[in-house]
């Protein structure tokens, strides 16, 4: 596997959402019961801390940070 860590772009959302759906099915990594749409996901994550592990056009995984509090 030869991948690069790169900033997550909005056009990556389709693959990121698919990975998100997989994690929901395990019940381990999130309390969500369905993946959010791009607008909701985008507005709930810190813009400077979004990364993907990419090999060409394929995304193997992603990571992002969410604020702990809105205040």
LUMLUMDREN-2810 file (N, C-alpha, C; in Angstrom, 1 decimal):
<atoms>
<atom><aa>X</aa><ch>A</ch><at>N</at><xx>0.8</xx><yy>-1.2</yy><zz>0.0</zz></atom>
<atom><aa>X</aa><ch>A</ch><at>CA</at><xx>0.0</xx><yy>0.0</yy><zz>0.0</zz></atom>
<atom><aa>X</aa><ch>A</ch><at>C</at><xx>0.9</xx><yy>1.2</yy><zz>0.0</zz></atom>
<atom><aa>X</aa><ch>A</ch><at>N</at><xx>0.6</xx><yy>2.1</yy><zz>-0.9</zz></atom>
<atom><aa>X</aa><ch>A</ch><at>CA</at><xx>1.4</xx><yy>3.3</yy><zz>-1.1</zz></atom>
<atom><aa>X</aa><ch>A</ch><at>C</at><xx>0.5</xx><yy>4.5</yy><zz>-1.0</zz></atom>
<atom><aa>X</aa><ch>A</ch><at>N</at><xx>0.3</xx><yy>5.1</yy><zz>0.1</zz></atom>
<atom><aa>X</aa><ch>A</ch><at>CA</at><xx>-0.7</xx><yy>6.2</yy><zz>0.2</zz></atom>
<atom><aa>X</aa><ch>A</ch><at>C</at><xx>0.0</xx><yy>7.5</yy><zz>0.7</zz></atom>
<atom><aa>X</aa><ch>A</ch><at>N</at><xx>-0.7</xx><yy>8.6</yy><zz>0.5</zz></atom>
<atom><aa>X</aa><ch>A</ch><at>CA</at><xx>-0.3</xx><yy>9.9</yy><zz>1.0</zz></atom>
<atom><aa>X</aa><ch>A</ch><at>C</at><xx>-1.3</xx><yy>10.4</yy><zz>1.9</zz></atom>
<atom><aa>X</aa><ch>A</ch><at>N</at><xx>-0.9</xx><yy>11.1</yy><zz>3.0</zz></atom>
<atom><aa>X</aa><ch>A</ch><at>CA</at><xx>-1.8</xx><yy>11.9</yy><zz>3.9</zz></atom>
<atom><aa>X</aa><ch>A</ch><at>C</at><xx>-2.0</xx><yy>13.3</yy><zz>3.3</zz></atom>
<atom><aa>X</aa><ch>A</ch><at>N</at><xx>-3.2</xx><yy>13.6</yy><zz>3.0</zz></atom>
<atom><aa>X</aa><ch>A</ch><at>CA</at><xx>-3.5</xx><yy>14.9</yy><zz>2.3</zz></atom>
<atom><aa>X</aa><ch>A</ch><at>C</at><xx>-4.8</xx><yy>15.5</yy><zz>2.9</zz></atom>
<atom><aa>X</aa><ch>A</ch><at>N</at><xx>-4.9</xx><yy>16.8</yy><zz>2.8</zz></atom>
<atom><aa>X</aa><ch>A</ch><at>CA</at><xx>-6.1</xx><yy>17.5</yy><zz>3.2</zz></atom>
<atom><aa>X</aa><ch>A</ch><at>C</at><xx>-7.4</xx><yy>16.9</yy><zz>2.6</zz></atom>
<atom><aa>X</aa><ch>A</ch><at>N</at><xx>-8.4</xx><yy>16.7</yy><zz>3.4</zz></atom>
<atom><aa>X</aa><ch>A</ch><at>CA</at><xx>-9.7</xx><yy>16.3</yy><zz>2.9</zz></atom>
<atom><aa>X</aa><ch>A</ch><at>C</at><xx>-10.4</xx><yy>17.4</yy><zz>2.1</zz></atom>
<atom><aa>X</aa><ch>A</ch><at>N</at><xx>-10.8</xx><yy>17.1</yy><zz>0.9</zz></atom>
<atom><aa>X</aa><ch>A</ch><at>CA</at><xx>-11.5</xx><yy>18.1</yy><zz>0.0</zz></atom>
<atom><aa>X</aa><ch>A</ch><at>C</at><xx>-13.0</xx><yy>17.7</yy><zz>-0.1</zz></atom>
<atom><aa>X</aa><ch>A</ch><at>N</at><xx>-13.8</xx><yy>18.7</yy><zz>-0.4</zz></atom>
<atom><aa>X</aa><ch>A</ch><at>CA</at><xx>-15.3</xx><yy>18.4</yy><zz>-0.5</zz></atom>
<atom><aa>X</aa><ch>A</ch><at>C</at><xx>-15.6</xx><yy>17.3</yy><zz>-1.5</zz></atom>
<atom><aa>X</aa><ch>A</ch><at>N</at><xx>-14.8</xx><yy>17.2</yy><zz>-2.6</zz></atom>
<atom><aa>X</aa><ch>A</ch><at>CA</at><xx>-15.0</xx><yy>16.2</yy><zz>-3.6</zz></atom>
<atom><aa>X</aa><ch>A</ch><at>C</at><xx>-14.7</xx><yy>14.8</yy><zz>-3.0</zz></atom>
<atom><aa>X</aa><ch>A</ch><at>N</at><xx>-14.0</xx><yy>14.7</yy><zz>-1.9</zz></atom>
<atom><aa>X</aa><ch>A</ch><at>CA</at><xx>-13.8</xx><yy>13.4</yy><zz>-1.3</zz></atom>
<atom><aa>X</aa><ch>A</ch><at>C</at><xx>-15.0</xx><yy>12.9</yy><zz>-0.5</zz></atom>
<atom><aa>X</aa><ch>A</ch><at>N</at><xx>-16.0</xx><yy>13.7</yy><zz>-0.3</zz></atom>
<atom><aa>X</aa><ch>A</ch><at>CA</at><xx>-17.1</xx><yy>13.3</yy><zz>0.6</zz></atom>
<atom><aa>X</aa><ch>A</ch><at>C</at><xx>-17.7</xx><yy>12.0</yy><zz>0.3</zz></atom>
<atom><aa>X</aa><ch>A</ch><at>N</at><xx>-17.9</xx><yy>11.7</yy><zz>-1.0</zz></atom>
<atom><aa>X</aa><ch>A</ch><at>CA</at><xx>-18.6</xx><yy>10.4</yy><zz>-1.4</zz></atom>
<atom><aa>X</aa><ch>A</ch><at>C</at><xx>-17.9</xx><yy>9.2</yy><zz>-0.8</zz></atom>
<atom><aa>X</aa><ch>A</ch><at>N</at><xx>-16.6</xx><yy>9.2</yy><zz>-0.9</zz></atom>
<atom><aa>X</aa><ch>A</ch><at>CA</at><xx>-15.8</xx><yy>8.1</yy><zz>-0.3</zz></atom>
<atom><aa>X</aa><ch>A</ch><at>C</at><xx>-15.7</xx><yy>8.2</yy><zz>1.2</zz></atom>
<atom><aa>X</aa><ch>A</ch><at>N</at><xx>-15.6</xx><yy>9.4</yy><zz>1.7</zz></atom>
<atom><aa>X</aa><ch>A</ch><at>CA</at><xx>-15.5</xx><yy>9.5</yy><zz>3.2</zz></atom>
<atom><aa>X</aa><ch>A</ch><at>C</at><xx>-16.9</xx><yy>9.1</yy><zz>3.8</zz></atom>
<atom><aa>X</aa><ch>A</ch><at>N</at><xx>-17.9</xx><yy>9.5</yy><zz>3.2</zz></atom>
<atom><aa>X</aa><ch>A</ch><at>CA</at><xx>-19.3</xx><yy>9.1</yy><zz>3.7</zz></atom>
<atom><aa>X</aa><ch>A</ch><at>C</at><xx>-19.4</xx><yy>7.6</yy><zz>3.6</zz></atom>
<atom><aa>X</aa><ch>A</ch><at>N</at><xx>-18.9</xx><yy>6.9</yy><zz>2.6</zz></atom>
<atom><aa>X</aa><ch>A</ch><at>CA</at><xx>-19.0</xx><yy>5.5</yy><zz>2.6</zz></atom>
<atom><aa>X</aa><ch>A</ch><at>C</at><xx>-18.3</xx><yy>4.8</yy><zz>3.7</zz></atom>
<atom><aa>X</aa><ch>A</ch><at>N</at><xx>-17.1</xx><yy>5.3</yy><zz>4.0</zz></atom>
<atom><aa>X</aa><ch>A</ch><at>CA</at><xx>-16.3</xx><yy>4.8</yy><zz>5.2</zz></atom>
<atom><aa>X</aa><ch>A</ch><at>C</at><xx>-17.1</xx><yy>5.1</yy><zz>6.5</zz></atom>
<atom><aa>X</aa><ch>A</ch><at>N</at><xx>-17.7</xx><yy>6.3</yy><zz>6.6</zz></atom>
<atom><aa>X</aa><ch>A</ch><at>CA</at><xx>-18.5</xx><yy>6.7</yy><zz>7.7</zz></atom>
<atom><aa>X</aa><ch>A</ch><at>C</at><xx>-19.6</xx><yy>5.7</yy><zz>7.9</zz></atom>
<atom><aa>X</aa><ch>A</ch><at>N</at><xx>-20.3</xx><yy>5.3</yy><zz>6.8</zz></atom>
<atom><aa>X</aa><ch>A</ch><at>CA</at><xx>-21.4</xx><yy>4.3</yy><zz>6.9</zz></atom>
<atom><aa>X</aa><ch>A</ch><at>C</at><xx>-20.9</xx><yy>3.0</yy><zz>7.4</zz></atom>
<atom><aa>X</aa><ch>A</ch><at>N</at><xx>-19.8</xx><yy>2.6</yy><zz>7.0</zz></atom>
<atom><aa>X</aa><ch>A</ch><at>CA</at><xx>-19.2</xx><yy>1.3</yy><zz>7.5</zz></atom>
<atom><aa>X</aa><ch>A</ch><at>C</at><xx>-19.0</xx><yy>1.4</yy><zz>9.0</zz></atom>
<atom><aa>X</aa><ch>A</ch><at>N</at><xx>-18.5</xx><yy>2.5</yy><zz>9.5</zz></atom>
<atom><aa>X</aa><ch>A</ch><at>CA</at><xx>-18.2</xx><yy>2.6</yy><zz>10.9</zz></atom>
<atom><aa>X</aa><ch>A</ch><at>C</at><xx>-19.5</xx><yy>2.6</yy><zz>11.7</zz></atom>
<atom><aa>X</aa><ch>A</ch><at>N</at><xx>-20.6</xx><yy>3.2</yy><zz>11.2</zz></atom>
<atom><aa>X</aa><ch>A</ch><at>CA</at><xx>-21.9</xx><yy>3.2</yy><zz>11.8</zz></atom>
<atom><aa>X</aa><ch>A</ch><at>C</at><xx>-22.4</xx><yy>1.8</yy><zz>12.0</zz></atom>
<atom><aa>X</aa><ch>A</ch><at>N</at><xx>-22.2</xx><yy>0.9</yy><zz>11.0</zz></atom>
<atom><aa>X</aa><ch>A</ch><at>CA</at><xx>-22.7</xx><yy>-0.4</yy><zz>11.0</zz></atom>
<atom><aa>X</aa><ch>A</ch><at>C</at><xx>-22.0</xx><yy>-1.3</yy><zz>12.1</zz></atom>
<atom><aa>X</aa><ch>A</ch><at>N</at><xx>-20.8</xx><yy>-0.9</yy><zz>12.5</zz></atom>
<atom><aa>X</aa><ch>A</ch><at>CA</at><xx>-20.1</xx><yy>-1.6</yy><zz>13.6</zz></atom>
<atom><aa>X</aa><ch>A</ch><at>C</at><xx>-20.6</xx><yy>-1.2</yy><zz>15.0</zz></atom>
<atom><aa>X</aa><ch>A</ch><at>N</at><xx>-21.1</xx><yy>0.0</yy><zz>15.1</zz></atom>
<atom><aa>X</aa><ch>A</ch><at>CA</at><xx>-21.5</xx><yy>0.5</yy><zz>16.4</zz></atom>
<atom><aa>X</aa><ch>A</ch><at>C</at><xx>-20.4</xx><yy>0.9</yy><zz>17.3</zz></atom>
<atom><aa>X</aa><ch>A</ch><at>N</at><xx>-19.2</xx><yy>0.9</yy><zz>16.9</zz></atom>
<atom><aa>X</aa><ch>A</ch><at>CA</at><xx>-18.0</xx><yy>1.1</yy><zz>17.7</zz></atom>
<atom><aa>X</aa><ch>A</ch><at>C</at><xx>-17.5</xx><yy>2.5</yy><zz>17.7</zz></atom>
<atom><aa>X</aa><ch>A</ch><at>N</at><xx>-17.5</xx><yy>3.2</yy><zz>16.5</zz></atom>
<atom><aa>X</aa><ch>A</ch><at>CA</at><xx>-16.7</xx><yy>4.4</yy><zz>16.4</zz></atom>
<atom><aa>X</aa><ch>A</ch><at>C</at><xx>-17.6</xx><yy>5.7</yy><zz>16.4</zz></atom>
<atom><aa>X</aa><ch>A</ch><at>N</at><xx>-18.9</xx><yy>5.6</yy><zz>16.5</zz></atom>
<atom><aa>X</aa><ch>A</ch><at>CA</at><xx>-19.8</xx><yy>6.7</yy><zz>16.5</zz></atom>
<atom><aa>X</aa><ch>A</ch><at>C</at><xx>-21.1</xx><yy>6.4</yy><zz>17.1</zz></atom>
<atom><aa>X</aa><ch>A</ch><at>N</at><xx>-21.8</xx><yy>7.4</yy><zz>17.6</zz></atom>
<atom><aa>X</aa><ch>A</ch><at>CA</at><xx>-23.1</xx><yy>7.2</yy><zz>18.2</zz></atom>
<atom><aa>X</aa><ch>A</ch><at>C</at><xx>-24.2</xx><yy>7.5</yy><zz>17.1</zz></atom>
<atom><aa>X</aa><ch>A</ch><at>N</at><xx>-23.7</xx><yy>8.0</yy><zz>15.9</zz></atom>
<atom><aa>X</aa><ch>A</ch><at>CA</at><xx>-24.6</xx><yy>8.3</yy><zz>14.8</zz></atom>
<atom><aa>X</aa><ch>A</ch><at>C</at><xx>-25.3</xx><yy>7.0</yy><zz>14.3</zz></atom>
<atom><aa>X</aa><ch>A</ch><at>N</at><xx>-26.5</xx><yy>7.2</yy><zz>13.8</zz></atom>
<atom><aa>X</aa><ch>A</ch><at>CA</at><xx>-27.3</xx><yy>6.1</yy><zz>13.3</zz></atom>
<atom><aa>X</aa><ch>A</ch><at>C</at><xx>-27.3</xx><yy>6.1</yy><zz>11.8</zz></atom>
<atom><aa>X</aa><ch>A</ch><at>N</at><xx>-27.0</xx><yy>7.3</yy><zz>11.2</zz></atom>
<atom><aa>X</aa><ch>A</ch><at>CA</at><xx>-26.9</xx><yy>7.5</yy><zz>9.8</zz></atom>
<atom><aa>X</aa><ch>A</ch><at>C</at><xx>-25.9</xx><yy>8.6</yy><zz>9.5</zz></atom>
<atom><aa>X</aa><ch>A</ch><at>N</at><xx>-25.2</xx><yy>8.5</yy><zz>8.3</zz></atom>
<atom><aa>X</aa><ch>A</ch><at>CA</at><xx>-24.2</xx><yy>9.5</yy><zz>8.0</zz></atom>
<atom><aa>X</aa><ch>A</ch><at>C</at><xx>-24.9</xx><yy>10.8</yy><zz>7.7</zz></atom>
<atom><aa>X</aa><ch>A</ch><at>N</at><xx>-24.2</xx><yy>11.9</yy><zz>8.1</zz></atom>
<atom><aa>X</aa><ch>A</ch><at>CA</at><xx>-24.8</xx><yy>13.2</yy><zz>7.8</zz></atom>
<atom><aa>X</aa><ch>A</ch><at>C</at><xx>-24.6</xx><yy>13.6</yy><zz>6.3</zz></atom>
<atom><aa>X</aa><ch>A</ch><at>N</at><xx>-25.3</xx><yy>14.6</yy><zz>5.9</zz></atom>
<atom><aa>X</aa><ch>A</ch><at>CA</at><xx>-25.0</xx><yy>15.2</yy><zz>4.6</zz></atom>
<atom><aa>X</aa><ch>A</ch><at>C</at><xx>-23.7</xx><yy>16.0</yy><zz>4.7</zz></atom>
<atom><aa>X</aa><ch>A</ch><at>N</at><xx>-23.2</xx><yy>16.4</yy><zz>3.5</zz></atom>
<atom><aa>X</aa><ch>A</ch><at>CA</at><xx>-21.9</xx><yy>17.2</yy><zz>3.5</zz></atom>
<atom><aa>X</aa><ch>A</ch><at>C</at><xx>-22.1</xx><yy>18.5</yy><zz>4.3</zz></atom>
<atom><aa>X</aa><ch>A</ch><at>N</at><xx>-23.2</xx><yy>19.2</yy><zz>4.1</zz></atom>
<atom><aa>X</aa><ch>A</ch><at>CA</at><xx>-23.3</xx><yy>20.5</yy><zz>4.8</zz></atom>
<atom><aa>X</aa><ch>A</ch><at>C</at><xx>-23.2</xx><yy>20.3</yy><zz>6.3</zz></atom>
<atom><aa>X</aa><ch>A</ch><at>N</at><xx>-24.0</xx><yy>19.4</yy><zz>6.8</zz></atom>
<atom><aa>X</aa><ch>A</ch><at>CA</at><xx>-24.0</xx><yy>19.2</yy><zz>8.3</zz></atom>
<atom><aa>X</aa><ch>A</ch><at>C</at><xx>-22.6</xx><yy>18.7</yy><zz>8.8</zz></atom>
<atom><aa>X</aa><ch>A</ch><at>N</at><xx>-22.0</xx><yy>17.8</yy><zz>8.0</zz></atom>
<atom><aa>X</aa><ch>A</ch><at>CA</at><xx>-20.7</xx><yy>17.3</yy><zz>8.4</zz></atom>
<atom><aa>X</aa><ch>A</ch><at>C</at><xx>-19.6</xx><yy>18.4</yy><zz>8.4</zz></atom>
<atom><aa>X</aa><ch>A</ch><at>N</at><xx>-19.7</xx><yy>19.1</yy><zz>7.3</zz></atom>
<atom><aa>X</aa><ch>A</ch><at>CA</at><xx>-18.7</xx><yy>20.2</yy><zz>7.1</zz></atom>
<atom><aa>X</aa><ch>A</ch><at>C</at><xx>-18.8</xx><yy>21.3</yy><zz>8.2</zz></atom>
<atom><aa>X</aa><ch>A</ch><at>N</at><xx>-20.0</xx><yy>21.6</yy><zz>8.6</zz></atom>
<atom><aa>X</aa><ch>A</ch><at>CA</at><xx>-20.2</xx><yy>22.6</yy><zz>9.6</zz></atom>
<atom><aa>X</aa><ch>A</ch><at>C</at><xx>-19.9</xx><yy>22.2</yy><zz>11.0</zz></atom>
<atom><aa>X</aa><ch>A</ch><at>N</at><xx>-19.8</xx><yy>20.9</yy><zz>11.2</zz></atom>
<atom><aa>X</aa><ch>A</ch><at>CA</at><xx>-19.5</xx><yy>20.4</yy><zz>12.6</zz></atom>
<atom><aa>X</aa><ch>A</ch><at>C</at><xx>-18.1</xx><yy>20.0</yy><zz>12.8</zz></atom>
<atom><aa>X</aa><ch>A</ch><at>N</at><xx>-17.2</xx><yy>20.2</yy><zz>11.8</zz></atom>
<atom><aa>X</aa><ch>A</ch><at>CA</at><xx>-15.8</xx><yy>19.8</yy><zz>12.0</zz></atom>
<atom><aa>X</aa><ch>A</ch><at>C</at><xx>-14.9</xx><yy>21.0</yy><zz>11.8</zz></atom>
<atom><aa>X</aa><ch>A</ch><at>N</at><xx>-13.8</xx><yy>21.0</yy><zz>12.5</zz></atom>
<atom><aa>X</aa><ch>A</ch><at>CA</at><xx>-12.8</xx><yy>22.1</yy><zz>12.4</zz></atom>
<atom><aa>X</aa><ch>A</ch><at>C</at><xx>-12.2</xx><yy>22.0</yy><zz>11.0</zz></atom>
<atom><aa>X</aa><ch>A</ch><at>N</at><xx>-12.2</xx><yy>23.1</yy><zz>10.3</zz></atom>
<atom><aa>X</aa><ch>A</ch><at>CA</at><xx>-11.7</xx><yy>23.2</yy><zz>8.9</zz></atom>
<atom><aa>X</aa><ch>A</ch><at>C</at><xx>-10.2</xx><yy>22.8</yy><zz>8.8</zz></atom>
<atom><aa>X</aa><ch>A</ch><at>N</at><xx>-9.4</xx><yy>23.1</yy><zz>9.8</zz></atom>
<atom><aa>X</aa><ch>A</ch><at>CA</at><xx>-8.0</xx><yy>22.9</yy><zz>9.6</zz></atom>
<atom><aa>X</aa><ch>A</ch><at>C</at><xx>-7.5</xx><yy>21.5</yy><zz>10.0</zz></atom>
<atom><aa>X</aa><ch>A</ch><at>N</at><xx>-8.4</xx><yy>20.6</yy><zz>10.4</zz></atom>
<atom><aa>X</aa><ch>A</ch><at>CA</at><xx>-8.0</xx><yy>19.3</yy><zz>10.9</zz></atom>
<atom><aa>X</aa><ch>A</ch><at>C</at><xx>-8.8</xx><yy>18.2</yy><zz>10.2</zz></atom>
<atom><aa>X</aa><ch>A</ch><at>N</at><xx>-8.7</xx><yy>18.1</yy><zz>8.9</zz></atom>
<atom><aa>X</aa><ch>A</ch><at>CA</at><xx>-9.4</xx><yy>17.1</yy><zz>8.1</zz></atom>
<atom><aa>X</aa><ch>A</ch><at>C</at><xx>-8.4</xx><yy>16.5</yy><zz>7.2</zz></atom>
<atom><aa>X</aa><ch>A</ch><at>N</at><xx>-8.1</xx><yy>15.2</yy><zz>7.3</zz></atom>
<atom><aa>X</aa><ch>A</ch><at>CA</at><xx>-7.1</xx><yy>14.5</yy><zz>6.5</zz></atom>
<atom><aa>X</aa><ch>A</ch><at>C</at><xx>-7.7</xx><yy>13.2</yy><zz>5.9</zz></atom>
<atom><aa>X</aa><ch>A</ch><at>N</at><xx>-7.2</xx><yy>12.8</yy><zz>4.8</zz></atom>
<atom><aa>X</aa><ch>A</ch><at>CA</at><xx>-7.5</xx><yy>11.5</yy><zz>4.2</zz></atom>
<atom><aa>X</aa><ch>A</ch><at>C</at><xx>-6.2</xx><yy>10.8</yy><zz>3.9</zz></atom>
<atom><aa>X</aa><ch>A</ch><at>N</at><xx>-6.2</xx><yy>9.5</yy><zz>3.9</zz></atom>
<atom><aa>X</aa><ch>A</ch><at>CA</at><xx>-5.1</xx><yy>8.6</yy><zz>3.5</zz></atom>
<atom><aa>X</aa><ch>A</ch><at>C</at><xx>-5.5</xx><yy>8.2</yy><zz>2.0</zz></atom>
<atom><aa>X</aa><ch>A</ch><at>N</at><xx>-4.8</xx><yy>8.7</yy><zz>1.0</zz></atom>
<atom><aa>X</aa><ch>A</ch><at>CA</at><xx>-5.2</xx><yy>8.5</yy><zz>-0.3</zz></atom>
<atom><aa>X</aa><ch>A</ch><at>C</at><xx>-4.1</xx><yy>7.8</yy><zz>-1.1</zz></atom>
<atom><aa>X</aa><ch>A</ch><at>N</at><xx>-4.5</xx><yy>6.9</yy><zz>-2.0</zz></atom>
<atom><aa>X</aa><ch>A</ch><at>CA</at><xx>-3.7</xx><yy>6.3</yy><zz>-3.0</zz></atom>
<atom><aa>X</aa><ch>A</ch><at>C</at><xx>-4.3</xx><yy>6.5</yy><zz>-4.3</zz></atom>
<atom><aa>X</aa><ch>A</ch><at>N</at><xx>-3.8</xx><yy>7.6</yy><zz>-5.0</zz></atom>
<atom><aa>X</aa><ch>A</ch><at>CA</at><xx>-4.5</xx><yy>8.0</yy><zz>-6.3</zz></atom>
<atom><aa>X</aa><ch>A</ch><at>C</at><xx>-5.9</xx><yy>8.5</yy><zz>-6.0</zz></atom>
<atom><aa>X</aa><ch>A</ch><at>N</at><xx>-6.9</xx><yy>7.9</yy><zz>-6.6</zz></atom>
<atom><aa>X</aa><ch>A</ch><at>CA</at><xx>-8.3</xx><yy>8.4</yy><zz>-6.4</zz></atom>
<atom><aa>X</aa><ch>A</ch><at>C</at><xx>-8.9</xx><yy>7.6</yy><zz>-5.2</zz></atom>
<atom><aa>X</aa><ch>A</ch><at>N</at><xx>-8.3</xx><yy>6.6</yy><zz>-4.7</zz></atom>
<atom><aa>X</aa><ch>A</ch><at>CA</at><xx>-8.9</xx><yy>5.8</yy><zz>-3.6</zz></atom>
<atom><aa>X</aa><ch>A</ch><at>C</at><xx>-8.6</xx><yy>6.3</yy><zz>-2.2</zz></atom>
<atom><aa>X</aa><ch>A</ch><at>N</at><xx>-9.6</xx><yy>6.5</yy><zz>-1.4</zz></atom>
<atom><aa>X</aa><ch>A</ch><at>CA</at><xx>-9.3</xx><yy>6.9</yy><zz>0.0</zz></atom>
<atom><aa>X</aa><ch>A</ch><at>C</at><xx>-9.5</xx><yy>5.7</yy><zz>0.9</zz></atom>
<atom><aa>X</aa><ch>A</ch><at>N</at><xx>-8.4</xx><yy>5.4</yy><zz>1.7</zz></atom>
<atom><aa>X</aa><ch>A</ch><at>CA</at><xx>-8.4</xx><yy>4.3</yy><zz>2.6</zz></atom>
<atom><aa>X</aa><ch>A</ch><at>C</at><xx>-9.0</xx><yy>4.7</yy><zz>4.0</zz></atom>
<atom><aa>X</aa><ch>A</ch><at>N</at><xx>-8.9</xx><yy>5.9</yy><zz>4.4</zz></atom>
<atom><aa>X</aa><ch>A</ch><at>CA</at><xx>-9.4</xx><yy>6.3</yy><zz>5.7</zz></atom>
<atom><aa>X</aa><ch>A</ch><at>C</at><xx>-9.4</xx><yy>7.8</yy><zz>5.8</zz></atom>
<atom><aa>X</aa><ch>A</ch><at>N</at><xx>-10.0</xx><yy>8.3</yy><zz>6.8</zz></atom>
<atom><aa>X</aa><ch>A</ch><at>CA</at><xx>-10.0</xx><yy>9.8</yy><zz>7.1</zz></atom>
<atom><aa>X</aa><ch>A</ch><at>C</at><xx>-10.0</xx><yy>10.1</yy><zz>8.6</zz></atom>
<atom><aa>X</aa><ch>A</ch><at>N</at><xx>-9.7</xx><yy>11.3</yy><zz>8.9</zz></atom>
<atom><aa>X</aa><ch>A</ch><at>CA</at><xx>-9.7</xx><yy>11.7</yy><zz>10.3</zz></atom>
<atom><aa>X</aa><ch>A</ch><at>C</at><xx>-10.1</xx><yy>13.2</yy><zz>10.3</zz></atom>
<atom><aa>X</aa><ch>A</ch><at>N</at><xx>-10.8</xx><yy>13.6</yy><zz>11.3</zz></atom>
<atom><aa>X</aa><ch>A</ch><at>CA</at><xx>-11.2</xx><yy>15.0</yy><zz>11.5</zz></atom>
<atom><aa>X</aa><ch>A</ch><at>C</at><xx>-11.4</xx><yy>15.3</yy><zz>13.0</zz></atom>
<atom><aa>X</aa><ch>A</ch><at>N</at><xx>-11.3</xx><yy>16.6</yy><zz>13.3</zz></atom>
<atom><aa>X</aa><ch>A</ch><at>CA</at><xx>-11.5</xx><yy>17.0</yy><zz>14.7</zz></atom>
<atom><aa>X</aa><ch>A</ch><at>C</at><xx>-12.8</xx><yy>17.8</yy><zz>14.7</zz></atom>
<atom><aa>X</aa><ch>A</ch><at>N</at><xx>-13.5</xx><yy>17.6</yy><zz>15.8</zz></atom>
<atom><aa>X</aa><ch>A</ch><at>CA</at><xx>-14.7</xx><yy>18.4</yy><zz>16.1</zz></atom>
<atom><aa>X</aa><ch>A</ch><at>C</at><xx>-14.5</xx><yy>19.2</yy><zz>17.4</zz></atom>
<atom><aa>X</aa><ch>A</ch><at>N</at><xx>-15.1</xx><yy>20.4</yy><zz>17.4</zz></atom>
<atom><aa>X</aa><ch>A</ch><at>CA</at><xx>-15.0</xx><yy>21.1</yy><zz>18.7</zz></atom>
<atom><aa>X</aa><ch>A</ch><at>C</at><xx>-15.7</xx><yy>20.4</yy><zz>19.8</zz></atom>
<atom><aa>X</aa><ch>A</ch><at>N</at><xx>-15.2</xx><yy>20.5</yy><zz>21.0</zz></atom>
<atom><aa>X</aa><ch>A</ch><at>CA</at><xx>-15.8</xx><yy>19.8</yy><zz>22.1</zz></atom>
<atom><aa>X</aa><ch>A</ch><at>C</at><xx>-17.0</xx><yy>20.6</yy><zz>22.7</zz></atom>
<atom><aa>X</aa><ch>A</ch><at>N</at><xx>-17.0</xx><yy>21.9</yy><zz>22.4</zz></atom>
<atom><aa>X</aa><ch>A</ch><at>CA</at><xx>-18.0</xx><yy>22.8</yy><zz>22.9</zz></atom>
<atom><aa>X</aa><ch>A</ch><at>C</at><xx>-18.2</xx><yy>23.9</yy><zz>21.9</zz></atom>
<atom><aa>X</aa><ch>A</ch><at>N</at><xx>-19.4</xx><yy>24.4</yy><zz>21.8</zz></atom>
<atom><aa>X</aa><ch>A</ch><at>CA</at><xx>-19.7</xx><yy>25.6</yy><zz>20.9</zz></atom>
<atom><aa>X</aa><ch>A</ch><at>C</at><xx>-19.5</xx><yy>26.9</yy><zz>21.7</zz></atom>
<atom><aa>X</aa><ch>A</ch><at>N</at><xx>-19.2</xx><yy>26.9</yy><zz>22.9</zz></atom>
<atom><aa>X</aa><ch>A</ch><at>CA</at><xx>-19.0</xx><yy>28.1</yy><zz>23.7</zz></atom>
<atom><aa>X</aa><ch>A</ch><at>C</at><xx>-17.5</xx><yy>28.3</yy><zz>24.0</zz></atom>
</atoms>
